[in-house]
Amino acid sequence: MADITATQAPPSLSAPSEKEKKYDRQLRLWAARGQAAVESANVLLLNNGSGTVGAETLKNLVLPGIGRFTIVDAAVVSEADLGVNFFLDEAALGKSRAQSCTELLLELNPEVQGEWYPHNSEKLDLTHFLETRDPFTIVLYTLPLQSDHLSVLESYSQKHKTPLIAIHSVGFYSYFKTRLPGVYPIVDTHPDPTAITDLRLVQPWEELAAFAAEMTCDIDNLDGHEHGHIPFVVILLHYLEVWKATHSGTPPITYSEKVAFRGEENFEEAAAAVLKTISPPALPAAVKQIFECKHAGENELYSSFWVIAAAVREFYEKHQSLPVPGGLPDMKAQSSAYVKLQNIYKAKSRRDAAEVLDLVRQKPGGEKVDPSDVDLFCKNAAFIKLIVPAEGDLDQLQVVAERELANDDLAREGIMPPSLLPVYLALYATSHNPMASPEEILSSIQRLVPSITKSERFSQAAAEVSRAGAACSKSEQGLSGLELMPGRDTEWDEERRGRDPIPIEADDVNALSLSVDRQSSYLGASSIKAALMCLLKVCPGLRHSLITPLQSVEVTQSFPTVRFRGTAPPKDTQRIPWSWKGQTLIDAYFKRIHVFVPMLDEAAFRADYLEGQRFDAPWLALLNMVFAMGSIVAMKSDDYNHINYYNRAMEHLPIDAFGNSHIETVQALAMIGGYYLHYINRPNMANAVLGAAIRMASALGLHRESLAKGVSDMAVAETRRRTWWSLFCLDTWATTTMGRPSFGRWGPAINIKPPEFGVNQGRDSAQHAGILPLIENIKFCKIATQIQDLLAISPLLRAEDRCNLDGQLLTWYGNLPWLLRTTDPCAEPLYIARCIMKWRYQNLRMLLHRPVLLSLASSGPLPQVAEPDVAAIETCRDLARQTVADISREWTRNQMSGWNAVWFLYQAAMIPLVGIFWQWNSPRVPEWRQQIETILDLLEAMEEWSLAARRSREVVWRMYEASRQRSMRTKSHLAGVAGDQALLLAETGLHMSPIGLEPEGMGMMGILDQQGLWDLDGMYWGPSPDPAVDFSSYGVNDSMMNLDYGIMSSQVAAMDGSFYAP
């Protein structure tokens, strides 16, 4: 025993090279030989169309280090390419697409070589190109492909035995298909480590048997340590000899014999290996297939693989076993004994490989065979695969389709996933006709597989692939017409009120000024404007009702207009002393806004204001914005004192403030872009300012988690978290209904944690709900961001995607903490959070399903509506009805509650209005009319608590009356509106919304989202006969410009702004 386990020097180890470090992961996957194959590969990509699948495939080959690639593509870069291909930018417009992609791909890995074809004005000649280049290892081509190019590639593949891989991508669907030039062997198949290991225990060779006999000669007298470290191979060999002595010299063959053999000793490793290793060596079926394969010709017969295969076959016929691979599994043993055993197996493997090499050299063509190829073949002989292309593809496809269809019942019961065959066949049908309609796709599938004529799943796949591949259905085309794309000369100047008599409610995004023909900034088909355009498409006569000029008294009640006055000089900073007026505004802010965006440290903020010693610009900007928002939430909608505070804040936020990031500057800009500019009806400016604030926050690193150490560090870290996530929520709330993408406000690079319970808890005394609403809003906004981005790509989502996202929203709401779902009485801040979160949740679900309703309504009569679309329409209508009922029950007499209630009511109103105009003869029309009348009553009641309520009511009422065709009702309503306005215009006093212990109403909303004041796409209602009056006391300083808010009627007395000046 001592001689066998003598100490041996361990093998020398060297540090990995830089290349090994670089490719460490893939070396672990396919080892050095696989990496060498990758690095020697010469890949050709024949690219077609504007898709990015070809370049993305090459990217995944360039990164692991292929030797060389070539892109063949005769096209030049167009605008269509920039929207989908990340390897192209605007600088590449008009240049060779192949060259531009090649240059950017080469930047990924400097060790890779690449070229493109054709060069400059050279004409694409694929045949000439292939004949003048070194043979390619593999050829990729993207579909659709010209038939003559495909023929050239197929001929090249047969000549050079080069695999062809076709890649096809349509929307979120894609597939690839491998075309092999005849039989294709794979030597290094990387078998599963748990595969049966060929240890030759039944037929051990002399050295192995001697080693086992020597180690076990005194096995019964070994001590515990030695006994427990005998390799299981030795144990099995020893007891096999014992078994043979009592069983006529035969090893255990049957399962029962192996179980009996395993039970004789309790060596766990040896017992576990019995079933896998105690078997005579058998010839695997794949190897037998190789031995019996018939060759296509002499060229194939004399190739290295087949010469080695013939030699191994002779070896097997002689020894009745394949060459020993030389591998040894891990096992419990002393290191020296394991090394000795391993060397025995390796030595046998080398002898077998040498014998096979001798046989190779004796065969025609064997002199050219590389010995390393022989060694690789022998080590992997038991696991080599031979891929034989199937003959009769159509027959095979028919068999596969029938088998897959037979499993549909199991798939419906959830026992197994549904087959992807319908998607594959739909993609296959568009591989040469990307603009195929659903009917054409289904017809092509039926020609391939006649048995699927009655399968609904194939019809659905055809419709989905057709829609995603730009072969839009009638519904998609109808909805795409609702998308507003600005033209070259488009004007969306939000300051045009200084030139045109446009009501203050009008803006470029959300539509309350009704200028039907005016272009605006980009709004997607998922925006609220799409609903209005759908109504105009369904009922063109509605246009006349909407463009009728308003009575002058209606316009004069509007918020002050904005006038451009030039650049304001910078103002010196000075301290703002404490005052009870300022304290009241701060109280209002922390009572009614902080619950939504708790980014301020309330205790520290109040202390700084109380001391009155700070006069730095970030503090003064932030303080004045708190005053401005506090003034808004404390007053009725006819008070404009907030303008003074906004002007003062902007004096401390010049344009160069964007280059001096400070967290208080970011917080001030968050209030401006997330709340205030929406309140004064500047949604596009708000979008830009909030975007800048997010980028300033990222410059401060707020998107990355910091390592807090002390208590003070933890407080700072918590403020950073709250500020970042407040920005995240504000941006989500403000842009979800614009039909624009989110531009990456959430992604893997953002690792900041959500706010934590218990941190700064004592410093949020006024917030009875603490940060719980923010934590839940973060979860909601992550789902909303997914929805926003998908709707920006295509508002008509797949039914599965729509259901999945709707399910996420349902789960989110169902998992809300009890405190945020119960209807029990509670403090005002918590009540505010409950209401707004529910309204926003209902509105987002409605937004998710609304495109289906709009697309069908704008497409005209349809012969049949798919069941998922019917369900989506019903869900949308149910949500609109529930929204109206909930707001009617829950809104309170408070400007913040009223402002948001008006917005959500306005969104909900579009659903029954579309139904009334589209399905005018439906028995549900009375139900929809009742919803509209309820909305009109609510909007009237909210006029004191929302700047947009009166205009929203007028727009909804005009559309409603147009549907009824009752002109007398119109006249009486307008007269009533005029009378109400006259009464309101006579009021000039201040109206405080109670913020004491006994509030008049319990509800309050932060000015959260949806750009508050709307412009049904700018539907301008015509000029006012009364000239606007300029009240310069309300000049607004928007950063580098002075904007003058003039009251539009001299009947309104100017407010005394000094009353709330701190």
N, C-alpha and C positions, 0 to 999 in steps of 0.2 A: 504493500500500500504506500509506503514511504517513497519508493522509487517512482511511482506513477504520479504522485502529487508533488513532485519536487518543485521548488520555487523557480519560476520563470520570469524574466524581465517583461514588464508590460510594454505594449507597443508604444513607440514614440508619438507624441501629439504635437501638432504645430498649429499656430493661430490661424484662423480663417483669413483668406485673402479679401481684399476690398470687393472683388467680384463676387466671392462667396457670400459676403455680408449683404451685398446689393440684391442678390437673387436667392436669399436664404429660404424664403417661403416656398418658392417653386422647386428649389432643390430638394426640399423635404417631400414635395408632392411626387416629382417624377425623377428624382436622383440626377446624378451627373450626366448619365447617358441621355436621358430625356432632355436635359438642358442643352447638351451638345447638339441634339437634333434640332432643337428650336433655333439655336444660334447659327446653324448651317442652312436654315430654311430660306428659300427664295419664293416669296409670295406675290401673286398677281391679283389685283382687284380691278375688275371691269365695272365701273360705276355708271349708274343710270339714274336720271331724275334728281329732284331736289332733296330726296330723303337723306337722312344721316346714318342709316344703318350700316352702309359700307364703311364710312370713315370710323364709326364707333367700333366696328369689328376689327379694323386695322389697329385702332388704338389699343385694344386688348391683346394684340399680338406684339406691338411695338414695345409696350411696357415690360413684358418679360424678356425682350431682347432677341427677336428674330434677326436673322442676318441681314436680309434685304427685302424691300418691297417695291412694287411698281404700281402706280395708279394709271389706268387708261380711262380717260374721260375727255371728250371733245368739247364739252359745254363750257361756257363762261359763267362766272358768278352773277346771279341775279338777286333781286330783292327777295324772291321766294326762298333762296338758299339761306339768307341771313336769319330767317325766322326759325330754322330748324337745325342748322348745322353749327355746332359750337366751334368748329375748326375754321370758320370763316368770319370775317368782320367787314365793316363798311369799306375799309381800305382795299378790299379784294374785289369790289364791284367792277365788273367788266373784264376782269383778269381770268386766266385759265383756272377752272375749278380744280383740276388735277394738281396743278402747280401749287395753288394756295393751300390745299389740304396737305400736300406732301411737306411743304415747308413747316407748317405748324405741327404736324405729326412728328417730324424729326426733332423738334424741340423737346419732346417727351423723353427721348433716350438718345444721347449723342453716340452711343455705340452701334446704332442701327443705321444702315444705308438705305437711301430711297431715291426714286426718280419718278418722273411722270411722262406721259405721252398722250397726245402729240405736243410737240414744242411749237410755240409761236403760231404761225399761220399754216403749219404743216397739216395736211389732210390725214384723217384717221384711216389707216389701212391695217386692220387687225391681222390679216394673214401675213403681210410683210413684217409686221412688228414681231410676231411670234417666231418667225423663221430666223430673225436676226438677233435673238436674245438667247442667253443660256437657258436651259430647261428650268421650268418652274417646279417647285416642290408641290405646290397646291395652287389652285386657281379659284378665286372667289368672284362671283358676279351677282349683282343686285337686279332684282326683277322690278318692272318688266324689261325684257331684253329683246332686241331685234332678232328675228328668226335666222337671218344670215349670220349674225355674230354667234348665235348659239350653235349653229352648224360648224363654224370654224373652231369653236372651243371643243366640241365633241370630237372632231377629227384630231385635234391636238392632244386631247386626253388619251385617245386610243393609241396614238403613235408613241407618246412619251410615258404612258402608264401614270398619268397625273390625275389625281382626284379633282373633281369639280364640286364646288359647294355653292348652291343657289340660296340667296338670302332674300326674303320678302317681308316687308313690314308695312302694315296699314293701321294707322292709329296706335292703339295699345296692343294690337295683335301682331304677331310675327312668327315666322317659321323658317327653318333652313332645311335643305334637302341635299344629301350627298349622292353624287353620281360617280360610281367607281368604274374604272376601265377593266372590267373582267374581275376575276377572283383577286382578293386583296388580303394578304396575310398580315397579322399583327403579332410580332414576336414578344415584345415586352408588354404584357397586358396588365401588369401590376395587380396580381391576384390578391384577393382578400387575405389579410394575415391569418385569419382563422381557417383558411383552406387546409385541406389534408396535406400534411408534410410527408414527403417520401423519405422515411428514415431507414428503410430496408431491414426492418427487424425480423421479418419472417425469413429473409434470405440474406443474412449478414455476410459480409466479406471477411476474409481471414483476420485483418488487422482489427476490425471492430469486434469480432468475436473474442479475440485474444485479450483485448482491453477490458471487455466486460468480465471475462472469466477471472482475470487477475484481480479486479477490484472486488469481486464477490466471493473469492476463494474462502474467506473466513467471515462471511457476512453475519453469521449467528453470534459471533463473539465481539463484534465491533461495539465501541461505547456509543452513548446516545448521540453525541455530536457527529461522529463519523457516520453513524447509521442514518442520521437525518440529512446528510449532505451527499448521498450517493445520487448521481444524475438519474432521472427517471428512465432514460434510455437503457442504462445499465441494469436497472431493476427489472425492466420488462424483458431484456435479453436473458437475464438469469432465470427468471421464473418461466419464461418460454421453454427453456431447456428442461426445467423441472416438469412442466406440463407434457412436453413431448415424451419424456421418459415413462409417463403413465398413460399415454394415449397413442401408442404405436408410432411414435415419431412424427405425428401431425400436429400442427399448431391449431389453436381455436379458430374455427371458420365461421360457424353460425353465430347469430346474436346471442342465443342462450349459452353457448360455449364461452363466448367472450364475457358474458355477465358472470358466469361461474369462475372464470379465470380471474376476473377483477376482484372477486370476493375473497380470494385466498390471501391477499395482503392489503393492509390498510394504508399503504403509501398513497397519499391523496393525489399527488401529481401523476404518479404512474397509473393509478386507478382511473383518473379522468382521461388519460390519453389512450386507454385500451381500444375504445371503439374506433378511434381515428387512425391509429398506427398499426394495429395488429391485423393487417390485411395484406394479402399477396399483391404485388404491383400489377395493376391492370392498365390497359391501354385506354386513355381517355377518348371519348367519341370524337372530339375535335381533332385530335392527333390522328385518329384512324381516318378521318375525312381527308386530312392532308396526305396521308400515305396512299390513299386510293384516288386522289384527284387526277383527272385527265387534263392534260395541258393543251393550250390552244395552238402551240407551235414550238419550233426549236428555240426561238429567242427566249420564250418563257422557261423552257426546260433547262436551259443553260444559265439562267439567272442564279445569283448567289443563294437566294432562299431555297430554290428547288434543288440545287445541287446538295446543299446541307441536309435538306429533308430526305433526299434519297440515301445519304450516308447514314443518317440516324435510323432510317428504316432498316438498313442492313445490320446496324448495331442491335436493334431490337430483335430482329429475327435470330441473331446469334445468341443473345443473352436473355431473351424474353423479359427484358426490362429496359426502360429508358435510361439515359445517363443520369448518374446521381447529381442532383442540383448543387449539393454542397452546403445548403443552408441548415441551420440548427436553431430550433426555437429556444426562447428563454426558459430557464429551469433553475430549480434550487440545487446548487452544487458549490463546492469550493472552486474558486477562480481557476486554480491551476488544473483541476480535473476537467473543468469545462473547456479550457483552452486546449488541453490535450485531445479531448473528444472532438472539438471543432476542427482541429488540425487533421484528425483522421478522416473526417467527412470531406474536408477541402482537398486533401490529397487524393481521395478516391474520385472526386469530381474532376480534378485536373487529369487524372489518368484516363477517365472516360472521354473527356473532351479531346485529349490527344489522340485516342483511338479513332474518334469520329473524324478528326482532322486528317488522319492518314487515309481514311476511306474517301474523304472529299478530294484529296490530291490525286486519287486514282481515277477520278471521273472527268469526263470532258468539261472543260471550263473551270475545274476545281482549282487550277493553279492560280486563278485570279481572286479567289475567295480570301477575304481578310480573316485571319485566325480569331480576331476579337468577335467577329460575327458568329463563328462556330461556337465560341465560348458562351456568347449570349443565348444562342439557340439551345445549347445543352442545358443551361441553367433554367430556362423557361419552357423546356420541351413539353411538360405536362399541361401547360396553360396557354399554349399558342392557339390563336383563333384564326380561322380562315373565313373571311366574309365573301359570300357568293351572291352577287346581285340576283334578285328574283326575276324570273322570266314571266312575262305576261302580267305587267303592272296592273292593268285594268281588272283582270281576274282576281288578283290578290286584293285589290281595293274593294271589290265586291264582297269578298269573303270577310275582310276586316270590318266593313260597314255593317254587314249582317250580324257579326259577333257583337259589335258595339251597340247596335240597336237592341239586341237581345238583353243587354244589361241595363236598359233604361229603367225597367221596373225596380231593380235594385238601387239605382241611383236616386229615384224618386223617394225611396224609403230611407235614404241616408246611409245605406249599407256601404256604398262605394261612391266615389265622386263621379259626376257626369263626364261623359267622354268629350274630348276636344276634337273629335273627328269632324263635327259640323263646321267648326271654325277653320280647320285645315282645308276642307274642301272648298269653303267660301274663298279663302285666300288663294287656293290653287286656281280657282275660276277667274280671279283678277290678276293672275301673274302675267298675263299678256293683254289685259284690258282693264287698266286701273279705274276707268270711269264707268264701269259696268253698273247698271241699275240692279236693285234687288231681284227683279224678275229675270234679268239676264243671268245673274249669278245662280239663281235657283234652277233655271233651265239648264245651265252648264252642269250643275251638280247632278241633276236628274239624268242627263246623258251619260255621266260617268257611272252613277249608281242608281239604276232605275227603281230599286226597292225603297227609296226614301221619299217617294212622292207624297206620302201622307204624314210625314214627320214634321211637327211644328218646330222642333229645335233647329232644323236645317233652314227653315224659313226665317227664323229669328236671326240666325248667324248670317244669312245672306243680307238681311236688312242692316245689321250692325256693321258688317264689313263695307257695305256700299256707302253707308253714311260716313264712316271714318275715313274712307278713301277718297273723299271729295266728290264721289258720285252721289250727291245729296238727294235725299228723298224730297217730295213736295213739301213736307212739313219743315224740313231743315231749311229749304230755300225760302219758305215763308218767314221763318224766324230770322234768317240772316238779313232779310230786308229791314228788320227793325233795329239793326246795329247802325249807330251814327258814326260815320268815318269823316272827320274834317277834311275839307278840300284844301287846295293850295292857298286860297285867299280867305280861309275861314277866320272869322273874328269871334273871339270869346272873351272880350275885354270886360272884366267884372266891374270896371269903373265907368261903363258907358252910361250909367245913370246921370253922370255929370253932363252928358250931351243929349241923351234921349229921355223923354218923359216916361220912364219905365218904373213901375211900382217896385218898392223895395223887396217885396216877396220874390220878385223874379231873380233867378240866378241861372247859370249855365248848366246846372247839373240836375236839379230835381223838379223843375217845371212848375211855376205858377204864373208866368207872365204871358204864356200862350202866343208865341210868335211862330206859327206852324212852319213857315218856310225858312226860318233863319237857321243857319248852321251853328253848331256849337262845338265845344271840345269833345274828345272821344268819349262815348258812352257805349258800353257793350249791350248786347241783347238781353242781358239779365238785369239791366237797370230799370228803374221805375218808368223811365221814359218809353221803354219798349211797350209797356202796357197801353200808354196813350196812343202810340203809333199803331198798335194793333187795333184799337178802337176806331181810329181814323181809317184804317184799311178795311175794316168790317163795314163801317158806315161812313162813307166819304162826306155825306151831308152834314155830319157832325162838325166839320170844319167851319161852316158858316155860323153855327151857334157859338163856337168858341172865339171867333175873331170879332164878334160884335163888341164895339167899345163899351167900356164901363161908364157908368154915370160918374160925373166929376167928384161927387161926394164920396164915392167909393175909393177913388185914387187918393184923395187928400188925407184919408185916414192912415196912409201908409207910413212906414218908418222913414226917417229922413233920408234924402238922396245923398249920394256921394259925389263930390266935385274935386277935380285935380287942381292943386294950387302950387305945386313946385316943391322944392327941397327946403326942409326946415333946418335952421342952424342947430348945432349940438347944444345941449343944455348942461350947465354945471350941476354936479351932484350936490345935494344938501340933505341933511338929516330930516326925517319926517317924525315929529314928536308924537307921542301917544295922544289919542283923543277918544272920547266915548263913541264918536261917530265911526272912527276907524275900527274900534273894538267891536262895534255892532256888525260891521261888514265882515270882519274876520270870524265872528261867531257864526254868521250866516254861511260863510264858505265851509267851515269845518262841520257845520250841521247838515248841509245839503249837497255838498260836492265831494268832500274828502272821502266819503264812504265808497265812492266809485274808483277814485284814484288816490289812495292814501300814500302819496309819494313824499309829502312834507312831514317832518318831525314836528308834530303839533306843539309839544312842550317847548322845544327850542325856538320855533318860529314865534310863538307868543312871547317868550322871554326876550327875544331880540327886539320885537316891536315895543314891548313895555319899556325896555331900557332906552330906546330911541337913539342909540349911538352909532348905528351902522349907516354909512352913506356910499358904499361901493355900488357900482352900477348893477351887478347881478342881483343884489339884494333889493334895490329900489325897483328894478323891473319886476321881480317876483312879487314884492309887496303890492305894487300897483295892480298887478293882474289878479291877486287875491281880492283886492278892493273891487275891481271891476266885476269879477264873477260873484262876489258877495253881494254887490249892488243888484245884479241881475236876479239872483235867487231870492232876494229880500223884497223885491218890488213887483208890481204888475208890469205888463208888457208895454204900457204907454209911458214908461219912465226911461229917460235916456242918460241918466247921470253916469252910467258905466263908461260912456264915451270919454269923459274927462280922465278917468283912471287909465284907460287903454292908451290915450294920447301920452300920458306921463310915462307909462311903461315903455312905449316905443321910443321915447326920447333917450332911453338908456339901452336901447337895442339897435344901434346903427348896423349897417351892413357888415362892418368889420367885427361885430360881435360873434359872427359865425366862425371866425378864425380863432376865438379865444374861449375854448370850451371850459365851462364851469358848470357844476351840477345845478346850481340855482338858475343859470341861464337856460339850461336844458328844461328845467321844470317850468320856467316862465313861458318858453316857446311851446311846451306841451299844452299849457292852458290856452295859448293863443291859437295854435293850429288844431288842437283837439276840441276846443270848445268855442272860444270867443269869435273867431272868424266865421264859424258856421252860424253863430247867433246873428252876426251882422251881415250874413248872406254873402260870404266870400269863400265858397267851397273849394275852388281850384287853388286859391291862394293858401287856404288852410291845408290842403293836401301837400303843397310844396313846402310850407313851413314845418309841418309835422315830419315830412320826410327828412328835412334838414336837421331837425331835432334828433331824429333817430340816428342819423349819421354822426352827429356831434356826440351822442351818447356812446356810440361804438368807439369813437376816438378816445373817450374817457375810459373805455374798457368795461362799460356797464353790462355788456352782453356776456362777459366772462365772470365766472365765480371767483371771488377773492378769498384768500386764506386769512380769516379773522383769527386773531390770537387773544387779545384782551377784551374786556367788556366794551370799551369805547370802539374798538375795531369791529366788534359784532354789531354795534349800533350803526356804524358807518356802512358795513356790509348790507345790513337790512335796508337802509335807505337806498342803496344802489339797486338792490333787488326790486324794491317797490317802484322806484323811478323807471327802471327798464320795463317792467311788466305793465306799468301804467301806460307808457308809450305804446307798448304792444297792443293793449286793449283799445286805446283811443284810435289807433290807426286801423284796427280791424273794424271797430264800430263805424268809423267814418267812411270806409271804402268798400264795404261788402256789397252794397247795392249799386256800385258804379259800373260794374262789368269790366273793370280793369284788373290786371294781375296784382298780386300782393308784393311783387318784387323782393321776395325772399326775406320777409321780416321774421321768419321762423325757419330754422334749419339746424343741421348737425354742428355747425360752428358756434352756435349759441348754447352755452352750457350753464348759464346763470340759473340758480335754483329759484323756485317759487318762494315768496315770503314765508317766514316761519311763524307758527303760533308761539306766543310767549315772549317773542323779542319785541321790545318797545311796547308791550301790552299796556303798561301803566301810563305811557305817553300818548295813548289814544283814548283818553277818558271819555271824550265826547262821542265816540263811535261805539254804540252798543253792540254792533255786529262785528267790530274789530276788522280784521283783514279777511274774514271768511268770504265776503262777496268777491273780493279781488282774486282769491285763490280759485274759486269756482269759475269766475269769469275767464281766467287764464285757460282753464280746460276747455271752456266753451269756444274761446277765440282760436284755439288751435284747430278745432273742428271747423270753425267758420273759415279759417284761412285755407284749409283743404278745399272747401266748397267754393270759395271765391276763385281760387286758381283753376279749378276744373271748369267752372262756369265761364271763366275768361277764355279758356281753350275752345269749349263748345258748350253753349247753354243747354243743348239737348244731350243730357248724359245717358249712358246705358242704363237700362232699368235696374240691372244688378248694382251698379255704382250708386244710383240714386237711392235704392233701398238700403244699401250699406251705410251711406252717409246719414240717411234719416234714422237708421237704427242707432248710430252713434249719438245723435242728438237726443233720441228718446232715452237711451241709457244714461246720458249725462243728466238729463232732467230727473229721471227716476232715482238717480243716486245722489241728488242734492241732499245736503244735511237737513235734518228735520226743521231746523231754525229758518231755513230759506224756502221751505215748501209749505209750512203750516199757514193757516189763515187766522190763527189766534191773534188777538190784539197784541201790539208790541210798540216799542219806541219808533219815532218817525224815521230815523236813518235805516233801521232794519226793514221797515215797511217799504221804504223807497227801493231798497235793494231787491226785495221780493218781486215787486211789481215790474220793475224795469227788466229784471232777468227773465221773467216769464214772457213779457211782451216781446222782448228781443228773440227769445227762443222760438216763439210761435211765428214771428216774422221771418226768421231764417229758414224754418221748415217750409213756410209758404213760398219763399224765394226759391228754394230748391225744386219745388214741384211746379211753380208758375210757368216756366218756359214751355212745358208740355201743353198747358192750356192755351198760351199765346200762339204757339206754333200751329196748333190745330185750328184755332179761331181765325188766324190770318191766312190760312191756306185754303179757306173756302170749304165747301161741302166735301166730305170724305166718305167713300163707300163703306169703310169699316175702320174702327178704332181698336187698336190692340188692347188686350186686357190690362197690361201694366200701365198704359197711358190713361185708361179709364180710372184706374185706382189712383193715379197721380192727380188727376183733375178733382176727384172726390176729396182726396186729402187736402188739396189746396183750398177747396171751398169750405170744408169743415174747419180748417184753421182760420180762415177769414171770419167765419161766423163766430168762432170761439173768441177771437181777438176782439171783435166788437162787443160781445157780451162781457168779457173780462174787463175791458177798459171802461165800459158803462158802469160797472159795479165798483171798480177799484180806483179810478182817477180821483184826484183831490184838487181843491181850489188853490193851486200853487203854480206859478209860472213854469217851473221845471217839470212838474207832472203834466201840465197842460201842453207844453211844447212837444214832449215826447209822445204823449197820447195822440196829439194831432197827427204827428208823422206816421205812427203805426196805423191809425184809423185811415189815413189817406192811402197807405199801401193796401190795407184790407179792402177799401172801397173799390179798387180796380177789379177785384175778382168778381163780385156780383155784377158790376157794370159790364164787364166782358160777356158774362153769361146772358144778360138782358139783350145786348145788341146782337150777339152771335146766335143764341138759341131763343129767339123772341117768342116762339110758340111753345116753349117748354112749360109743363105744368108747375115747374118750380119758380117761374117768374115772380109770382106774388111773394114768395119767400125772399127772393133777392131784393125786391122793391122794399120790403119791410126792413131789411138790413140797411139799405141806402137811407131810408128815412130816419132810422135810428142814428146813423152816422151824422146826418145833417143836424139833428137835434143836439147831438153831443158837440159837434163843432161850433154850433151857435153858443152853447153854454161855456165853451172854452175860450171865447174871444178875448176875455180880459186876461187870460193866462197863457196866450200864445200869439206871437206876432203873425203867424201864418194861418191861424184858425179861420179868420174871415175869408181870406183868399182861397184857402182850401175848400171851404164850404161853397164858395161861389163856383169853383171849377166843378166840383162834384155835382152841385145842383144843376148847372147848365147841361152837363152830360145826362143827368137823370131826366131833366125836363125834355131834352131832345129825344130821349127814348119814348117819352109819353106823348110827344107832339101836342102839347097843350099850351098854346101861346098865352091864354088868359092867366094861367098859373104863373107864367114867367113874369108878366107885368106886375101882378100883385106881390110876387116875391121880391122883385127889385124895389118896389115901393117900400116894402117892409124893411128891407136892408137899409135903404136910404134914411128911413126914420130912425132906425136903431143907431146909425152912424151919427146922425145929428145930435142925438142924446149923448153919445160918447164924446163927441168933439167939444161939448160944453164943459166936460170935466177937465179941470186943470190942476187939481190937487194931487198930492203924492198918495200912493196906495201901497202901504206896507203889508206884505203877507206875514202874518204872525209867525214868530220864531221863538215864542216863549214856551212856558211849560204846558199850556193848553192850546195847541195849534188849532187853527180853524179847520185845517185838513191834515190828515196824517201823511199824505203822499208827497214825495219830492223826487225829481229825477235830475241827475247830472246831465248837462247838455251832452248827450252821449254821441249820438251818431247821426248819420243820414243827412247831414248838411242842412238840417232844420228848415230852412226856407227854400222853397222849390221853384223850379221853372219848368213847367211841362214842356221842356225842351225849348224854352224861351218863347212859349206861345204868347207873343206880344199882343196885348189887347187893344192897341191903338193909342193915339195921342190923347192927352187930357186937354180939355178946352181951357183950363186954368193954368197960368204959368206957375212954375215952381218958385217958391220964395226962399232966398238964401239966408239961412241963419248961421252966421259964421261962428257963433258961440259954441257950435257943436263940431268944429273942425276936428277931423281925426288924422293923427299923424301915423301913417302906415310906413314905418321905417324911414326910408329916404324921401318920402313924399308926404305932403299935407293933403288930406282928403276932407272935403267939407260936407258935412251932413246938414242939408237944408231941410227945414220942415216944409212940406209941400202945400200948406195952406196957411194963410195969415190968420185964420180963425183959431189956431191952436196957440195958446200962450207958451212962451219959452219957459222951460223948467229952470229953477234956480239951482245950478250945479253946486253952489257953495254949501248947500245944506248938508251934503254928505262928503264934503271935502275934509279929510282928516287934518 
